[in-house]
Amino acid sequence: MELENYLRFLAALVLVIALIGGLAWVVRRFGLAGRLPSIKGRAERRLGVIEYTALDPKTRLVLVQRDHVQHLLVLGPAGPVVVERGITAPTQPDSSREANPETNQAEAAE
């Protein structure tokens, strides 16, 4: 092979690596990563991230659950800050009651 072919290969490799790096930077910068599915090794996990949102490029508001108790944290360059502790996890509402609001009004009238 000629030197020109080696240089083309090297240039293409550098371009692909740069594109992958640029895409990773954009995803992290704008918080587009979303929540990745977790791999459950045990039947019930004790610790998990329930939800998070980006406040700015370097700061995130995170809702963490530990043993059915939730904690609200701010993660930023200055370190983690606990906003609220001991939030009880919400219970699932009865879907049949939400599906028919007329039934709810009739029950409230009784």
LINGIQUI-V815505 format. One line per field, one symbol per residue. phi: phi as a letter, one per 20 degrees, with the letter a starting at -180 (. if undefined). psi: psi as a letter, one per 30 degrees, with the letter a starting at -180 (. if undefined). burial: # if it has 9 or more other C-alpha atoms within 8 Angstrom, else .. A space follows every 10 residues. Layout:
phi=???
psi=???
burial=???
//
This chain:
phi=.effffffgf ffffffffff fffffffffd mefmeefeee edfceecaee bbbeebgdcc dcdddclmcd cdcddbfeof ceebdmffff effffffffc ffffffffff
psi=kleeeeeeee eeeeeeeeee eeeeeeeeeg hgeakkkljj flekkfklje llkkeaffkk kkjkkjhgkl kkljjafflk kkeklhkkkk lkljfeefej feeeeeeef.
burial=.....#.... .......... .....###.. #......... ........#. .#.#....## ######..## ######.... .#........ ......#... ...#......
//
